[in-house]
Amino acid sequence: MKHSNTAHRLNNLPFYLYPTIDKATSTARQRGLNIIDLSLGEPGFRTPKNISDVLKDACVKPEMQCYGNIQGYPALRESISKWYFKRFGVKLNSEEEVVTFIGSKEGIALLPLAYINPGDIVLIPDPGYPTYRYAAAFAGAKLETFPIRPENNYEPDFNEIPESVAEKAKIIYLNYPNNPTGATVDKTFFEKVVAFAKKHNILVSHDAAYTELTYDGYKAPSFLEASGAKDVGVEFHTLSKTFSMTGWRIGFGVGNKKIIKALLEAKRVISTGHFPAIEMAGCEALNHKSIDLEHNNQILKARRDLTIQELHKLDIAIDPPKGAFFVWFPIPKGESSLDFTTRLILETGVVTFPGIGYGENGEGYIRISFTQDLPLLAEAFKRIKKYFNNFEHKHICSGNVGNKQDGVLKLRS
């Protein structure tokens, strides 16, 4: 039957790992294991009451019970503009340089639909947030990855991108503070990005979801702070992480007005505006001291420090990340990250995410979100330590001791 065959665009999508992890988690739960999920990208705090109260009051008003504004109501766009200026010193025209999305993921996914023709090149960081690859592939793009490596602080070396590729590329995706590595950059890096984009006429898409989750005195810059950034790109942001509003799905794109207009046109075709009452709650979040970020970041820092401390006990020495809430660390050499994390789930009930899900350069690593309370994190690492010890024992018994040196399981650096 004709309708039994799906479109080529679905068949050509990169392998999506989340269903595999979900299935393993479900199996572990059915076996009676108590699940500790260290895979989710949620900050682990409740939405502040004053934000919820605004929604509760607004949702019963007749004028709120209607279709939302496709670009975002002027009040919300104005609140976004004011917040950006207060936080980053970046001036935005709320009429032309701001568009809201049902989560920043929507905007990130719409960008290639607005700009990519089949076969156009999109530059994807590897490792990198999977949606960049899926969205570009869905639009028919030719994916060209560029490595981000620990020895370079997970910053791309633009000289590694061949001139022949850069000259044909239409979009480059970037993300700092970084998911999955937690890497951070300064404004100087974004100035390099602008220079690279102008040289090759490439559109820059910067995912800034984690700029407000930072530690050790670091304060993340916006891509738009770099001189000339508005000439070449846009930045996507979200209230999800900053204000603990993941389920509310309030995201937005800001920057170059022509790109914003194109994003809006693509959004008109396949999406809609928010429920207006949710946008009123978004205004409340942005306009008032809705959340004690410093307090929340201190809590996250304590969780980060415990995670790093426990990894050091496993002879995994990594520097504590200064942004986001992820720790990216190596597993024993020769192991598939998917097999390793699947067995970890099935044997311990601890859910992490395999590095291969973020690209080929992610193989050999896994990602942990340090968003659970300290007691749960401690329990998770108690199980992880036992799993590592059993793993080492099995490899010794099987004669596979090539990675063992001086009694320590040798890990990737």
Secondary structure, DSSP 8 states (H G I E B T S, - for coil): -GGGS--HHHHTS----HHHHHHHHHHHHHTT---EE-----------HHHHHHHHHHTTSGGGSS---TT--HHHHHHHHHHHHHHH-----TTTSEEEEESHHHHHHHHHHHH--TT-EEEEEES--HHHHHHHHHTT-EEEEEEB-GGGTT-B-GGGS-HHHHTTEEEEEEESS-TTT-----HHHHHHHHHHHHHHT-EEEEE-TTTT-B-TT-----GGGSTTHHHHEEEEEEHHHHTT-GGG-EEEEEE-HHHHHHHHHHHHHH-----HHHHHHHHHHHHTT-S-HHHHHHHHHHHHHHHHHHHHHTT------SBSSEEEEE-BTT--HHHHHHHHHHHH-EE-EEGGGG-GGGTTEEEEE--S-HHHHHHHHHHHHHHHHHHHHHHHHTT--TTEETTEE-B--
